[in-house]
Amino acid sequence: MKKSKARDIGYDVKPPEKTCKDPNCPFHGKLPVRGKILEGIVKSDKMQKTVVVERNYLHFVPKYERYERRHTRISVHKPPCIELKKGDKVKIAECRPLSKTKHFVVIEKMS
């Protein structure tokens, strides 16, 4: 099997085994990643080259001095070299805007 020639994106993540010709792939294309690195769970994979990732977090309410659970859903670009399905835990990185709602790209499948 041929080893993929993935470029270094500047973060400590394992490059994907497969190769792709997507120009918006951080490993095999020219898309630079910078800014935030987040983790979440894939909630939807029905769109082409896009997945919806949900992040759960705690928000402090000063009036009651307690935390409340919140979540946010983020549209994320999925390169063809990374195989994902609903329920997978992923690591995503901020990049330039790819569309009206996509500002992040998947860089690693964690489980």
N, C-alpha and C positions, 0 to 999 in steps of 0.2 A: 504494500500500500504506500502511496506517495504522501509524504508529509506536506502539510499546507504551509505556504509562505505567508504568514500573517505578520503585519507590521506591528511594532510596539506602540500601544496607545497611551502609555505613560502611567497606567494604573496596574496594580498587582492583580491581574485576572488571568485565567487560563484561556488561551486563544482557542477558537473552535477547531474541530478536526476537519470539517468540510471546508471547501473553498466556494466562493461565489463571485459574481461579476457585478454586484450591486454597487453603484457609485456612492450610495449613502451607507455603506458598511464601514464601521470604524477600523476593521481589521484588513479588509481587502479593497476598500475604496479610498476616497479622499476626505471622508467626514472627520473633522477634528472634534474631540470631546473635551469639555472644560466645565468647571463649575461643580454642581452638586452631584453626589453619588447617593442613590437611594435604593432601598430594597422593598419588594412588595410581592404580591401574589397575582398571577394571571387570572383575570375574571372572565375575559372574552377573547377568543381568537378567530372570530368570524370574518374580520376584514382582511383584505389582501395587504401583506407586509405591515400590518398594524395589530397590536394587541392592547387590551385595556388592563392596566395594572392598578390594583387597589392597595393603598397604604393605610394601615391603622396606626393611630397615635393617640396620646393622652394630652388633653388641654386643661390647664389649671384655671379654675373659676375663683377669683379672689374673694368674692362676696361670701361664698360658702366654704372657702378654704378646702376645696376638694377637686379631684380630677374627674373629667368626663371623657368617655371614649368617643373619638371621631374617626372618620375615614375620608379619603379623597381618591378619586379615580383619575388616572392619567393615561392619555393616549400616547403610546410608545411605538417607535419604528422597530420592526423585527426584521433583521437581515436574513436572507434565505439560508445562510450557513448555520444558523442557530435554530434547532428544532424545538418548538414549544407547544404545549397543550394547556388546556384549562386546569388550574390548580398548581402549576409549577411555581416555585419560588425563584425570583430573578433579581439580578442587580442591574440597575439602569443608570445611565449617565446623561447629564445635560449636554445639549449640542445646540447648534444654530437652529432657528425655526425651519422645519421641513414642510409644514403646511400650516393651516390656520390653528390647529389644535396640537400638533406634534412638535415638542421641543426636547424630547428625550429619545434615547436609543438603548436597546438591550445590549449589554456587554458581557453578561455571563448568566448561564442557567445554574442555579445553586442546588436544586434537587429535582 
